[in-house]
């Protein structure tokens, strides 16, 4: 069964977890654009998608806006609480949610959702707690792989690609 909501962390999932700073103190992040196809697939299927991250940056806000994400929560320490609030708003349970995260701040939410995932480069104590471990590392298309894995279990991904 396809989830009714897909949530994701950012740093370590959509990025490799690195943060770059220039001489003026500006923070930079590198995103893998292939992850945006995951959002496109979910949108085509009518599945809302959201970001819940502990960081709070204009970079993530801009990426979220560009991809027209349904939800963006930044600077969050209680990711499970935020996810519960979204579920309440949508009238669904956490069992109907898929989440991908990579670190300590994700453990509680990964434990409570119906389908959990971590990128290949997440710490072993995260990987051992999830349903799916992607072959790709964070920043290398792990989010897209997660979405494609979910969809492929329920339908022919090629048919979805041809319908875009």
HUSULPE-V752386 format. One record per helix or strand. SS is the DSSP state (H for helix, E for strand). FROM is the first residue (numbers start at 1). TO is the last residue. If there is no record, write none. Layout:
[[SS & FROM & TO] [SS & FROM & TO]]
This chain:
[[E & 5 & 8] [E & 20 & 21] [E & 27 & 28] [H & 35 & 44] [E & 48 & 52] [H & 58 & 67] [E & 71 & 73] [H & 79 & 90] [H & 94 & 96] [E & 97 & 100] [H & 104 & 112] [E & 115 & 118] [H & 124 & 127] [E & 132 & 133] [H & 142 & 154] [H & 157 & 163]]
